């Protein structure tokens, strides 16, 4: 990339859009470390969300077989095209990731015809806008696109919640959802001074190693996530009250008490004390009638 982040922003007259959560990395060492965390190699097809002006895209292009950079802000496209013009292995797409059909991506974009079949792994590497971190990550996790691993720079607090273990204050529905699909690892933190403009919070890089098979067996996946949502819906209430007051299940309070007792779960426990295995057993019990 020719020029520093500040120079490129000034040269193109780029005005950062607060509503899009734009915070550009200015530390090249951090950029290299993020890409290294993704273990990106020539056998990989990498999807990057929110490339900004292309600082990390260039580093990815140097190492990956092919990079698909998806940027929502059309005002950044000229700077991206200039910075990426020497790379023939980058496809730039000006769309909203949340409105895209990822599985259909390789069919709808002519330039990507045949690209997917050339590479062994699909990986995701991105510096995500903080205000839509969770929807983007869950879109990739819940989608049918077979992804090998994902590396994101996100708000530190969210990274801690993703990697949290049962019993802690950070453990919640997001923890269970992410850990159903992957093994999250918080790799390192990044201070605000590494960005333009500086965010008001610390950031962290998290790596999600995607499971080929979920760690638990479910009768109905939909009931599993409804059970998790109900258990954490009223965190101050006991598990029995949270489940019976949620309006999610047809079982009466007494029937739910019986299910908990049968599974060896105390009715006065709270959702944050349950492991994913316990949530699965509870959901499977509900799946028989719901």
Secondary structure, DSSP 8 states (H G I E B T S, - for coil): --S-HHHHHHHTT----GGGT--EE--HHHHHHHHHHTT--TTEEEEEE--TTSHHHHHHHHHSSEEEEE---GGGHHHHHHHHTT-SSEEEE-S-GGGS-TTTHHHH-GGGTTTGGG-SEEEEEEE--GGGHHHHHHHHHHSSS--SEEEEEEEHHHHHHHH--TTSTT-SHHHHHHHHHEEEEEEEEE-GGGEES--SS-EEEEEEEE-SS-SS--S-HHHHHHHHHHHHHTTTS-HHHHHHTSS--SS-HHHHHHHHHHTT--TT--GGG--HHHHHHHHHHHHTT-
